[in-house]
Amino acid sequence: MPQPTPTACLALADGTLFYGTGFGATGQTVAELCFNTAMTGYQEIMTDPSYAGQVVTFTFPHVGNVGVNPEDDETAEPVAAGMVVKWDPTSPSSWRAAEPLKTWLERRGRIGIGGIDTRRLTRAIRRQGAPHVAIAHDPEGKFDIEALIEAARGFSGLVGLDLARDVTCAQSYRWDEMRWAWPEGYTRQESPKHKVVALDYGAKRNILRCLASAGCDVTVLPATATAEEVLAHSPDGVFLSNGPGDPAATGQYAVPMIREILDKTELPLFGICLGHQMLALALGAKTIKMNHGHHGANHPVKDLETGKVEITSMNHGFTVDSQTLPKGVKETHVSLFDGSNCGIRMSDRPVFSVQYHPEASPGPQDSYYLFERFAAAMAARAQFA
Ligand SMILES: NC(=O)CC[C@H](N)C(=O)O
């Protein structure tokens, strides 16, 4: 059978080429390439601000089949630089679909490539360790291959890159929307009890919903807010969000701000993903780049304090080096895939964080208890205030 002319091309920095069918925006983009193994949630993945600077390969083949809708965005715009899928996305079939994935992606200026052997590409990502990539989409099928490979080689990578400033909010705002679906065994706190300042390094909306649902009155502040600005809100607790880029690159603003909060107050503090990594840095530990990171919705994590295993959602390319945790900081969770650090806490204070995503929408709900733990820490403190 004659093959259709390819309308998209993907080049890895080592010169490996993949041809496919383009969808979404036309043009060219360069980024780091990762793979995500989740079976659902392509819209949440594409709009998760933590994916800034990355093109996502979806290992699950059915992408686009439920279209996109106005409710599932984790932020206002897609943030991932592009998407790679096995097949050209199918027409949407869902009562919730408001638009097909292809036009949504096109309107929002992001390139997609279908018809790619994503198993072969995923093996290349694992072997090469998050390679740099250039993807091009041209309906005429005209590609300057040499220039595309050069563009991939020219990408400077995520190490040392501060992207949180690019995706944070411009101004502070209040958040009161709650979760729509309820994890089993938990009750919704109807009225907020705890004033929480949430630092937005690229916060996913469902994290804010989870905080509100656990009884937090949430004020979101931009990434560069100082400790003084945070404390001016007289919070009962401080939350550090997820976000893109290298945690060590936030050393100019976020890490010193967290250190100051730790030095000046005894406030409960909770961090997720980038927030976890920055808390670890503020406490004196180090972060390192992983080979190909963790991106998926079925990552087993062991809670070292209870022995329980949680199935978690993950999206990170850096990790806290547990060998560098200082005295007084405990490793609380580890990945059962590779033993990497997944959680820490201070031994003597309600200051804790996790590498994975307890808000997980969609995804496993096992880790929702962490939001309740944060609320309980604030309630306990209020009792003795
Ligand atoms: N989801 C996140 O917050 C990601 C954190 C960080 N950018 C990493 O890749 O490790």
The ligand as an SDF file (V2000), in Angstrom:
LIG
                    3D

 10  9  0  0  0  0  0  0  0  0999 V2000
    5.8650   18.2890   38.2420 N   0  0  0  0  0  0  0  0  0  0  0  0
    6.8450   19.0420   38.7060 C   0  0  0  0  0  0  0  0  0  0  0  0
    6.6550   19.8910   39.5680 O   0  0  0  0  0  0  0  0  0  0  0  0
    8.1900   18.8610   38.0570 C   0  0  0  0  0  0  0  0  0  0  0  0
    9.3510   19.3750   38.8600 C   0  0  0  0  0  0  0  0  0  0  0  0
   10.6360   19.5790   38.0450 C   0  0  0  0  0  0  0  0  0  0  0  0
   10.4380   20.5220   37.0090 N   0  0  0  0  0  0  0  0  0  0  0  0
   11.1160   18.2460   37.4980 C   0  0  0  0  0  0  0  0  0  0  0  0
   11.0620   18.0220   36.3210 O   0  0  0  0  0  0  0  0  0  0  0  0
   11.5600   17.4000   38.2290 O   0  0  0  0  0  0  0  0  0  0  0  0
  1  2  1  0
  2  3  2  0
  2  4  1  0
  4  5  1  0
  5  6  1  0
  6  7  1  0
  6  8  1  0
  8  9  2  0
  8 10  1  0
M  END
$$$$
